[in-house]
């Protein structure tokens, strides 16, 4: 069987040699037409490249505001708290408790708070207040509400009574009674 396949291989080698010779003869060293085409193309395309823009040197900025308030710290006025003047006597009369932690409902003005119900648990009366953000808060007598240091003095079935401490305009403070009526009751808005 080996002898039978040799003539076929010899025939294939001859065909390969002829094809190689024909392929090499097709290549010529005369590429003048290609060179003329490239030169004409280069002449017709005159692309203008803009020069790079001038880079300005970076000017450093020295932040020299060490003497100013840090914007990331809570604001605390540098001025001392005003003293209370009532009846000509300095430091007498009502005044807000300094250093008392503020409660959540002290962020809302009274006119946006709505009393929506009451609860009684272990003989303690709780009122349910709804803030402008829609959150329901539970408060009892002694809690603070509103932006004028309003302390809840009593809770009944139809209203919350409180006492606010407001500036009197003369450097002192005065107490003012206020109330929040149950939403939908005849006393609402009074």
Secondary structure, DSSP 8 states (H G I E B T S, - for coil): -HHHHHHHHHHHHHHHHHHHHHHHHH--S--HHHHHHHHHHHHH---------------------TTS--TTS----SS-----EETTEET-S----TT----GGGGS-GGG-EEEEEEEETTEEEEEEE-TTS-EEEE-TT-EETTTTEEEEEE-SSEEEEEEEEE-SSS-EEEEEEEEEBTTSTTTT-
